[in-house]
Amino acid sequence: MTLILLDDVTTDTTGTTENIQNTNNKEYGIVQCDIAGTATVTIQGRLSPSMSWHDVHEFTAPGATRITLFKQMRAVAAGVSGGAVRVELIND
């Protein structure tokens, strides 16, 4: 399943919380970040709404990486300037 964590945002934004449906019991997923311009994008995860967010990975340039999956995931974009930011997560 592919989830959009940030959808072409052009301002500093905290993305919506995505609940990971991990029916195939995978521990890891792939996250890809496209940054047109400049931005710092932090991928965050937590086990439940009662837990604090944990920083999983940070991007300052376009890229992709394998990450540990949490029950809830989100992306936070800061310092967005000169273009859009898009982040997708695949967990299958």
C-alpha positions in Angstrom: 0.0 0.0 0.0 1.3 3.4 -0.9 0.6 6.3 1.4 1.0 10.0 0.7 2.6 11.6 3.7 2.9 15.1 2.1 1.2 16.0 -1.1 3.1 18.8 -3.0 3.2 21.2 0.0 4.8 24.6 -0.5 4.7 25.9 3.1 5.9 24.5 6.4 3.5 21.7 7.2 2.8 18.8 9.5 1.2 16.1 7.4 -1.8 14.1 8.6 -1.3 11.0 10.7 -1.5 7.8 8.7 -2.4 4.6 10.3 -0.3 1.8 8.9 -2.3 -1.3 8.0 0.5 -3.8 8.3 -1.4 -7.0 7.4 1.8 -8.7 6.0 3.7 -8.1 9.2 6.6 -6.2 7.6 8.9 -4.4 9.9 10.2 -2.0 7.3 8.9 0.3 4.5 10.4 2.5 1.9 9.9 6.3 2.0 10.7 8.6 -0.9 11.0 12.3 -0.6 11.0 14.8 -3.5 12.1 18.3 -2.6 12.0 21.0 -5.3 13.8 23.9 -3.8 14.8 23.7 -0.1 13.3 22.0 2.9 14.0 19.8 5.8 11.6 16.8 6.0 11.4 14.7 9.1 9.6 11.3 9.0 8.1 10.5 12.3 6.4 7.4 13.8 4.6 6.4 17.0 3.0 3.3 18.4 -0.3 4.9 19.5 -2.0 8.3 19.9 -0.9 8.3 23.6 2.8 8.1 22.7 5.0 11.0 21.6 6.4 11.2 18.0 9.8 9.6 17.3 12.0 11.0 14.5 12.7 8.1 12.1 14.6 9.9 9.3 15.4 13.3 8.0 15.7 14.5 4.4 17.3 17.8 3.3 17.5 16.7 -0.4 15.5 14.3 -2.6 16.0 10.7 -1.8 14.7 7.4 -0.6 15.5 5.1 2.3 14.2 2.0 4.2 12.6 2.8 7.5 11.2 1.0 10.5 7.4 1.1 10.4 5.3 2.3 13.3 1.6 2.0 13.8 1.2 5.7 13.0 3.5 7.7 10.6 3.6 11.3 9.4 6.0 13.7 7.7 6.9 17.3 8.9 8.3 19.8 6.4 10.1 22.9 7.7 12.0 25.7 5.9 10.1 25.0 2.7 11.2 27.5 0.0 11.3 27.6 -3.8 9.2 24.6 -4.6 7.0 21.8 -3.5 7.6 18.8 -1.2 6.1 15.3 -1.7 6.6 12.3 0.4 5.3 8.8 -0.2 5.6 5.6 1.9 5.2 2.1 0.7 4.8 -0.8 3.1 4.1 -3.8 0.9 
